Amino acid sequence: MLSLYEAAYLRVHGEDILDEGLDYTITNLKFMKSQSGPHLAKHIAYALQQPFHMGVRRLESMKYISFYEEDDSHNEMLIKLAKLDFNRVQLLHQQELVEVARWYKDAQIESEYSYARQRIAECYLWAMGASFEPQYARIRTSTAKVILTLSIVDDTYDAYGTIGELEQFTNAIQKWNTSAIHQLPDYMKSLYKIILDVYDELENNLQSKERSYWVSYAKDTVKQLVKAYYVEAEWCNKNYVPSFEEYIENALISSGYRAVSVLCFVGMEEFAGMEAFEWFKSYPKIDRATRRMCRLMDDIVSTKDEKKRSQHVSTSIECYMKQYKILSEEEAIKSLKKKINDSWKDINEESTSSWRDYSLKIEYFIMENLFAGSSIAMKHYPGEVPSTLSTIAREAAQNRREYAGDFEFGLSIVPDCREDVE
């Protein structure tokens, strides 16, 4: 039953029997959970919350080790090997999180941008989820810094800057030159310099300088991103509610997922060459489907928080309700969830098409779907993500005492919960 349930998440358009199969297995698994022993019940509960196909390899590995160990037929030697492999790589991740946390502290970001959310561990987890292998260590830390910086930019446009200040910042980003700093308000100057610095670091960490076209394109995606942020800021300032199509077209950029997606390819030199670069630049179907789904997921999860603000950008839910004259928010959300499912089917179709050589990149898009931004991960998977962050941050304080001082800072940025692979 579990196998059929997991297989149903690989369905594509037109596979109605798998649509029915998914509904059937969900109903039966919920019943079986209450009738099964503790081990199987826990496995079923996790599968219902997080289908394997929609998961991140690193998180799924950690979970599967614990499930497999509780299986009476497990191989003891295989368990030891799996834990050894997991913990060796995890130690590297812990050291990287320390580096990112130290950079954040030394840059005095928390004090200068107190209005921004502290998302150090979440942003690192996103970078780690995209490419956890040891050989991507340098690019992974640079990527985490970039994602964290873009998160601060997002908060600046969303909740702090005036429309005039945001226009100045948008224009400065288009120039991408230190000479543009002087036209900015004081509090934006250091943020602008941080952006330029983290992308310079990203480029410097490339082993092959011939691959700088990836970083150049990554900068272009940031220019597009802040333009989209500014469009939303203008909508908010004018109390304008766009059509659903107009909203989605801009939101595919303002979601930030494309700006982050390109970072995944920057350091994967053996996989992401010029052919992959041209493919990515063509805005493939899987890219648009992923960004559309992430944006809709984000809006559904965050709609209650958005309404608490005195002034906020209209979400896809509000735009959909206005355009199609729907009075019930629940009905609108139901329609948007159908669009999310359709996007998943698009992704499945693309990932099994003739260009399967791009499987590594597809994996990244699937990872992106789970997190859909660290804010969604924290809200949508409240049990899994905090415990994973805790695992990453805490174990190194025990294993490497020389890092203990730095990890005291690291521990302060994650929830007080724990789920270790021991």
N, C-alpha and C positions, 0 to 999 in steps of 0.2 A: 504493500500500500504506500509506504514511504517512497519507494522507487518510482511508482507511477506518479505520485505527487510531484517529485522533483523533475521528472521527465516532462510533465505538463507545462513547466515554466520555459521549456524550449520551443513551445508552439509558435507557429507563424500564422499569417492571415489565411483564412479558409479552412483551418483545421478545427472545425466545430466540435469534433468528437473529443479533442483534447481540452477544449473549453469546458465541455460537460464533465470530462474526467477530472479536471481541477476542482470543480465544485463538489463532485462526488467524493474525492479523496479528502478534501478539507472537512466535509461533514463527518465522514467516517473516522478520520484521525482524531478529531475533537472528542468523539465518543470513546475511541480506543485509548486515548490518553488517560481517561478516568478509570479504565478497566485494566490497565497494564501495570507491571511492576515499576519500581522507582527508576531503574536505569532506562528502560524503553520510554517511559512517560516523559522523562527529561529530554530524551532525544527527539521525541515527537513535538514537545512544546517548543524546543529551539527551532526545529524545521518549520513549524507553522509561523514562527516569528521571522525567521531568516532563511529563505530558500537558498540552497547551496549555489545555484547558478547566479544569484544576485549578490553573492558575497565577495569578500576580499580574501585572496589566498592566505594571507598571513593570519587573519582572524579565524578563518575556517580551519586552518591547520591546528591552531591552539585548541579550538573546540573539539576537533576530531580526535586529538590525542587523548583528551580526557574521556570522551565517549568510548574510544577503543580500549582504553585501560580498564574500564568497568565491564567490558565484555568478557565473559568467562572463558572464551576460546582465544583470547589474545596471545600474541607471541611476546614473551618477556624481553627477548633480545631486541626485537623490533621496536618495542616501547622505549628501551634505553637509548637506542640509536636515534629515534625521532626526537626525544627530549634533548639529547646532546646537541644535535644539529640545530634545533630551535633555540636553545639557550645560548649557544655560541654566537649566532647571528643577532640574537636579542641584546647581548652585551654591547655589540657595536651600535645598535640603535639607541641604547641608553646613553652612550657617550655622545652620540650625535644630538640627542635631545638636550644634554647639558650644554653643548656648544651653542645651540640655537637660543637657549634660555639665557646664557651668558651674554650673547650678542644683544639680545633684547634689553637686558639689564644695563649693559654698558652704554647703549644708545639712549638710555633714559626715556624710552618710548612711553612707559607707563605714566611717568610724571608729566611729560609734555602733551600726551594725548589721553588724558584721563577719561574722556568721553567714549573712547573706543573700547570694545570688548577685549578682554584678555583671552586670547585663543592660541596661546603658544603650543600647547600639547596637541590640540585638535589639528592645527595647521601642519605640525610635524607628522601626525598620524596619517594625514592625507598624503603627504609626500612619500611616507614610508609604504603606505598601501599601494601606491602606484608602482613602485619599484623597490622591493625590500632587499634585493640581492646585495651582498657585500661590495661588489665591484662598482656600485653606483653611489658609494658613500659621499663623495665630495659634491656631486650634483644634487644628491638628496638633501643635504643641509642647505645648499644654496636655494633649492626649490622651496624648502620650508620657509626660509626667510622671505622669499618673493611672495608666497601665498599669504604670509602674515602681514606683510606690508600692504598688499592689495586689500586685505581685510580692513586695515585702518583707513585706507582711501575710501572704501565702501561706507564705513561709518561716518566719515567726514561729509560725504555727499548726502547721506541718508538722514543725518540727525544733528549736524553741527554747523557747517558752513552756510554763509548767506549766498543768495543767488549770484551776487556780484563777485564774491570771492571764488565761488565755484567756476564761474566763467573764466576768471584769471587763471585758475589752476588748470582748467581744461586746455586753454591756449598754450600754457607753459609746457604741458606734457606733449603737445603736438610738435613743439620745437625740440624737445629732448636735448637740452643744452644747459650747462651750468649758468650761462649768461642770462637765462630766463628767470633765475631765482630772484633777482632784484625787483621784479614786477609783482611779487607775491606778498601777501600779508605775512607778518613775522612767524606765526604758528605754522604756516604752510611751507616755509623755507626749508626747515630740516626734513620734513616729510618728502619734499621733492628731491632733496639730495640723497635721502635713503633709497628712494626708488632708483635713481641713477646708479648708486653704488651697488645695490644688490644685483642689478642686471650686469654691471661690469664684472662683479665677482662670478656670476654665472658663466660669463664668456671666458674669463680667465681660467676657470676650472675645466674647460674643455680640453681634452687631450689633443684633439685635431683642430687646429685653427681654421682649416678649410670648411669646418662645419659652422662657422659663425653666421651663416645664412639663417640657421634655426633661431639664434638669439635675435638677429635683426627682425625676423618675423614675429618673435615673441614680443618685442618692443612695439611693433605695429598693432598687435592685439590689445596692448595696454592703451594705446592711443584710441582705438575703437571703443574700448571699455569705458574710458572716462567720458567720451562723447555720449555714450548711451546713458551713463550715470547723469550727465547734465540734462539730457532730454527728460528723464524722470523727475529731476529736480525742478525743471520748468513746469512740468505737468502738475506737480505738487503745489508749486507757488501760485499757479493759476486755477487750482482746483479743477483741473481738466480731467475728464474720464474718457480715455481713448476707446476706440472699438476693440474688440477682442483680437482681431487680426493685427491691428496697429500695435497693440500692447505686446503681443507675442513676438512680432518682428524685432522690436527693440529689446525685449527681454531675453531673446536668444543671445544677445551680446552682453547686456547688463548683468546677466546671471553670473558672468565671470568664468564660466566653465571652459570656454574656448581659450581664454587667456591662460588658464591653468593647464588645460590639456596639452598645449604646445610644449610646456615645460617638461612633460613626461618624455618627449622625444629627444630633447636636447642632449641628454647624456647617454642615450642608448645607441652608441656609435656603430655597433656591429649589426643593428637591426634597422635603424632609422636613417637611411641615406637619402640621396636626392629623390629616388623614386617615391619613398614614403613622404618626403616633403611635398612633392607635387600632388600626391594623393590628398594630403591633409589640406593643402591650399585650395583644393577643388570643392571644399565644403561637402564631403560625401554624405550620403543619406544617414549613415549611422551617427555622424556628428550632429546633424540637425535633430535627429530623433532623440539622442541623448540629452542635448541641451533643452529641448522642448519638455521632455519628461522631468528633468531636474527642476526647471523653472516652475512647472505646475505642482510638483511635490513640495517645493519650497513654499509656494503660496498657500497650499492646503494646510501645511503644518503650522505656518506662522500667522495665519489670518487673525487669530484671537489677539496675539501680541500687537499686530499692526493697528487693530481697532482701538487699542488703549491709548495710542498717540493722538494728540489733538489734531495733528496734520500729518497725513501720510499719502504715499503714492497709491493710487488704486491698484488692487491686485487683479490677477486674471479672473478671480471669482466675481469681483464687482463688475469688471468689464463684461464678462459673459452674461451676468444677470441683467445688466442694462441693455446690451445689444439684443438679447433674445427674450427680453421682457419676462424674466423668470423671477418670481417673488420669493421663492424658497432658496436659502443658501444651501441647504442639504441637497436639493435637486441639482443645483449648479455643480456642487462638488462631485456628485454622482456622475454627471456628464464629463467632468474633467478627469475623473479616475478612469473612465473608459478611454479617453485620449491617451492617458498614461499607459494603459494596457496595450493600446494600438502602437505606441512608440516602442514598447518592449518587443512587440512582434516585428517591427521594422528592424530593430537591432539584431534579433535572432536570424532574420532573413539575410541580413548583410554578413553576419558572422559565419554563415554556412554557405555563402556564395562562392563563386569561382576564385575570388581573390583572398583565399584563406591564409596566404602568406602573411597577412597583416594581423595574425592572431594575437601577437604581443600587444599591438595597439588596441585591439578590440578588448583585451583584458583590462586595459586602462579605462576604457569607456564604461565597462561593466562595474569596475571599482567606483567610478565617479557616480554611477547611478545609486549605489548604496549610500554613499556619504552625501551627495548632492550639496556639498558645502558642509563644513563642520557644524554649523548651526543646526542643520537638519539631522545630522548624525546624533547630536546630543539630545534633540527633542524626540526623534523618531525611534531611536534605540537607546533609551535611557539606562538600561542595565548593561549592555554590551560595551559601549564606547567608553564610559568612565572606568570600568574595570580593566579594559585594555590599556588605557592611559596610565592607570595606577600600576599595572604590571610593568610597563615600559619604564616608568619613572622610579619605582621603589626598589626593584631588585638590585640595581647597580649600587645603591647605597649600602647594601649588605655585601655585595660581591667585591666592590672596589672602594675601599675606605678612603683612598686618596681623593675620590671625587665627592666625598660626603658633604663638604661645604657647599659645593655647587648644587648638589641634589636637594639640599634644604630649600633652595629657591625653586628647583624643579617640582618638589613635592607640594609647594604652596599653590601651584597653578593647576593641580588636578584634584578631582573629588577624592574623599577619603574612603575608598573602597578597594578591594583587592581580589584578584583571581589569578594566582600564579600557576605556572607549569613547573611543578616541583619534581 
